[in-house]
Structure formats: structure tokens, C-alpha cells
Amino acid sequence: MRALVGVLCALLLLLGLPDRAAAEDSYELWLRYRPLPAAARAGVPGAVAVDPAERDARVLAARDELFRAFAAMSGGMGGGGEVVLGTPATSARVRALRLDLGDLGDEGYLVRRVMTGGRPVTVVAANGGAGVLYGAFALIRRLQLGRPVEERSAPKVRLRVLNHWDNLDRSVERGYAGQSIWDWWRLPGHKDPRYVDYARANASLGINGTILNNVNAKADSLTAPYLAKAAAVADVLRPYGMKVYLSARFSAPIELGGLETADPLDPSVQAWWRAKADEIYRVIPDFGGFLVKANSEGQPGPRDYGRSHADGANMLAEALRPHGGAVMWRAFVYQETDPEDRAKQAYTEFKPQDGRFAPNVLVQVKNGPIDFQPREPFHPLFGAMPRTPLMLEFQITKEYLGFATHLVYLGELFAETLRSDTYARGPGSTVSRVVDGSLDGHRLTGMAGVANIGSDRDWTGSTFDQANWYAFGRLAWDPDASARTVAAEWAGLTFTTDPAFARPVADLMMASRQAMVDYMTPLGLAHLMGTGHHHGPAPWVSDLARPEWNPAYYHRADARGIGFDRTSKGSNAVGQYAGPAARRFARPETTGEDHLLWFHHLPWDHRMPGGATLWETLVRRYDRGVAAVAGFRARWAGLRPFVDAERWSKTADLLKVQEEEARWWRDASVAYWRSLNGRALPPGSPEPAHPLEYYKALRFPYAPGQAH
Ligand code: GCV
């Protein structure tokens, strides 16, 4: 029988059928550690040394990762000398080198080639175990990419965390990659080995914390059984430098503690939270703290008792303070009862509270003032609260951006926000400088990414969605990093460093975000997605209970024109920006195409800089977006020789769906705008495939990721 199988395998190989062993399913992410080209293998170190007395689990994890990587990359252990790992405090060999680690802080690292005893040694040194771990991953990355190994780097942002919107029943709000990876039911008895790979992947990017549960939180996650489960996860993540945090439900003292109120100024409520914090730290000694969504979209909060957000945040901060924990208090707040432009409400609510938050509170602000749209201007709170650490929240999962089906590289979206100049303290007051604390001298800094991770074998629902997790981590480490460099790096690690592949793929990734903006919400339009699930176009919806849930609220289109007037003649959202930014957004001519209809309501015949009308330009942008995706498909077809069959085919399938959905977006949107303005399409632009009624009738009751 065995002989027969052998003959069959040999026959399959002779026939040239795919070798399944070589197929990849994307589980390994960017940590594939494939054998390097023969010439490079000799340079892979052959030995890894840590001090025999070393006890820091992070240094030991670094050692194990290097063993694993070197063995795989060299096809045995390489001959490129020894790697010495450690901190001057715990390693005599590192101490003897008298390296300058002064500016590296707790988490930075130095990778350096030195000669000791006449032999070349690669040293990975840091002031703490986390730095050693990050340095080890940097060394591996550089070897994989064929780069010189020396590097000196320290993170610019202190808290680099994922926010899981994962529910206790394993559903994931806005998740498109299967169930939650947190198997709450079987924890703490069974710790899925996958948690280790999750931690390795995050550590390789420098992500040092994770919020395990949805911001739409259940109080149950704070009960003793669930704290034991969270503690089990924390035990797995700790050797990889990751802290565990929890989303806290503000009304937990009522729901769990039997109190009659959750008023943050009530002494019994304060005592309840203090006792709860003490209980948490007994089981998770390095617990990171709480993330809170309060008084937003139906969540309870301090406003229920006439108290401010600062009152609520400070009460939790006080409970965590003795243990060194932090509160991440979200500024994603808007009220259906408030007639003010939704884009203005968070600023109106939070700016007056600047300076009132306790020192261990960060206010967590989404990148734009509405909600993770394909393109938004930067949130006006950035630069407006100099006395409060502002943490930036990006969404890695693509709730409004084609789920895990569309290839959209978010590195470019993240970098666009980070490099935006708020002008708050004069030119150069970029969002990245608000976030890294350098603008206003904050040491407590943070960046959060709403995770796109699930139980799918490829973690994120598609190979290219892994790039968005990767880009978040790299930009959280260095908010000034180039999105293009990060894309090329990811492509090199995930597929091949061959420039004939990595370059065109990086080009494709960089073009993908603008393509999506073009076919979904061009020229500054926003929030035109289907109700609830946010899949596909529904610009016609205008009958939902809350005004600001309706697409019509955002586009304000009629027979005469389109766009939201946020100038001083309209909602005056421009007035929330600092001088030069406000002046730029105040006039269509200076706003620029990207945010035109976000800030201005304009007639369909408005003349654009090139001479075409707004209507013609709008249609051309939709057409451009669809054409771009068709181009991505053709490019991917040409890259087939570089990619294994499994990953190539899945990507090709998804690009086909993306092209169909881009056309759907374009056709449905154009059909709807035309039903309002009665205009002809510009020459050469095709008629929508179906009448408007067809698009309006489409329903998606089982679309993934819906809140429940
Ligand atoms: C977790 C949007 C999403 C919600 C999400 C909310 C938030 O409204 O649609 O699913 O809730 O943002 O960020 O809190």
C-alpha cells in the first residue's frame, strides 16, 4: 500500500500537478521563515546565547523564536556566527560590551555586529525583556528581507493595542474572519495553542496590549469566572510582552454588585470599582486597565447621572491607580436627541473637559469625526485637547470598506491621518505628533486598532487583510513610517522578496485605498452603506429612526446639488479646526477634491479645477474606481508564477468579487444620483446594469459582523 502511494505521488509530480505540501494557507502570516537563497543561508547565525541565569520569559521567548527562525531559514542551523541576547542588567556578555542603550527606553532595542574574542557576534541588546524580544523579531525580519542586520529602534508610542470587538458567545461585532479566537467557553481549562501564535505575531510588530472583549460590553466579563478566563489568556500572552485589558460596562455596579446606581460620584459605586480592580489584579497582576464606551449608541455612562465623561473616567482611574492601570475612555459619542451635526458632537462634548482627566486616563479618538469611513478628514479633537493624552483609534477590520472581501490596504489610510497637519501649535502639528505625545509633552501615549482577527485559518479572512494588521502594528511603533515601505516589507515577508513581485504588489496595495474611495464614496461623500450591516450601497435610505443613521443625512443630495455644508453658513464644523486648517476647509477651491463634499454642498454644475462639472467628475471617479479594480485583477493574474496555488486562487477569487461589487457600488450610486438630478451620463460612461429599483430591493439579512 505504502509503495502504491509513493508511486502515485511520483506520478502526480511527473504530471506537474500542484504539490500540496508547498501550498500555503496563510496561517503563518508574515512569520513564514522559509529557507533563504543559498548565498544568504551562510549568513544565518548558527547559535543563540542567553545568560544561563536569565529568567525573563520575554528573553527566553526571543531565544526560542530565533532558534525556530534560524533553523528554518538556514535549513539546519546556519554558519553565520552567534547571537547574544539580553540586557546589561542580566547578561554579563551584554554588559561587557558597554553598548549605548541610553535612548532606547523600556522597549527599544539595538542589533549590532561586534567582534568578541576575535569572532563575529550579533548582539541583540535592550534595557528590558520586551526590547530584547522586539530586537529578535527585527533581526529575523531583516534576515528574511535580505537586509543588513544592524538596527536601532524604539517605539514612539507607549500603548500599542488591539481592540477586539469580540462577544462572550464568540460572535465578533464587525468581524469578517469567522468566530472570535477567544474560546471563552473552554477557557481557562483549555488554552488554544493558537493564542501563542497570536502573541508571536503581535510581538513581531511591537503590539504590547490587547483588549479582549467588545466595547459594547457585557458586565459578565468582570465576574470571577470570566476573570479567570482572561487571566489564562494573560498567562499565554505575557511572555510576548502583551498585557490584557478589558472593556468595562459602566453599569456593572448595578448589574453585578446589586447597587441602585452607577453614579461615579457615589461612594458605594467608587468602592465597588476599587474592590473590582483589586480582585482583577489578584488574578492578573499586570492587568493593563479598562477601555470604556460610555453614553454612546445606548451604552450606559456618567451622563445618565448628570456627570461628565471626566467624572466617569476618573472614578475608574482612581480604582486602577494603585495598581498602575490605565483607562482608555472613548470619545466616540453622539446623541440622537442632539440636533447638532454628528461630526461636531464629540468635540463639543470633550473639548471643555480638557485638563479634567486623571493622569492615568487617555481619551481614545477615532481617526475621523464620523465613523471609519473610506475617507474622513482628521478628527478635530486632535490638537484641541493639549492637556489630555489623546489615543488614536483606527479600525483594522473593514466594516465600511468591503469587509474581508475587498483588497484595500489601510496603511495608506492610517498614514494619511497621521501626517495630517492640525496646525494646533503652528505648522507641523501633525496628528502623529499629537499621538506620540511630542506636540504637548505627554508621556502616556497610545494607538488602538480594532482587530480584524478571527478563527479563520488565515486569521483575517484574506491574505491581504493581514497586511492591515501588520501596517497597524508598524505604524503604532513609528507613526511616521512610510505606508509604502511597510507594504513592500509585508509583501516581501508574506510572499517573496523578488522585486519583480514585491514592487508591483506594493504599488497595487498603495493604489487600492483610493480605488475603494472612488467606487464607494468619491469626492468626500460618506456613510452611504446599507443599513446595519454596512454591506453595499444604499444612498437612498432616509427613513431610519435616528437621523444620523440615514445616508441621506450625510449626502444631502437633491435636484440641485449634493454634499454637507459644514462651513460657517452650514453646521460650521470647520470652526472646530485650527486656523489654517479651518481656512482651507472653508472654501471649495482650497478644500481639495478628497474632502470636497464632506465640507461643502455644491450644485451639480459646480466647476471643478479641470473645467468639468461636479456631476461629470463624480461619475468619472466611480468609473476610475471600477477600472482600477479591473487593473488589480489583471496585475494579480500576471503575478501567478510567484505565489503558491492556494493563496493565489483565493486572492484572485476575491478580486473578482471586488470588481463585481465595485461595479454594483458605481451603478447603484449613479442610478440614484441620476434619479435626483435627471442628468445624462458623461460621454463613454456606461449605463447602470439595472434600474434603481433593482438595487433598492437587494437585502442581506445574513451579512456577517452585525451587532446583536
Ligand atoms: C462597537 C460603529 C459600529 C458599531 C461599533 C461602534 C463603536 O457604530 O457600527 O458596531 O460598536 O461604531 O465604535 O462603538
Boltz pocket constraint, residues with backbone or C-beta under 6 A from the ligand:
constraints:
  - pocket:
      binder: B
      contacts: [[A, 165], [A, 173], [A, 174], [A, 215], [A, 216], [A, 293], [A, 297], [A, 332], [A, 371], [A, 399], [A, 532], [A, 707]]
      max_distance: 6.0
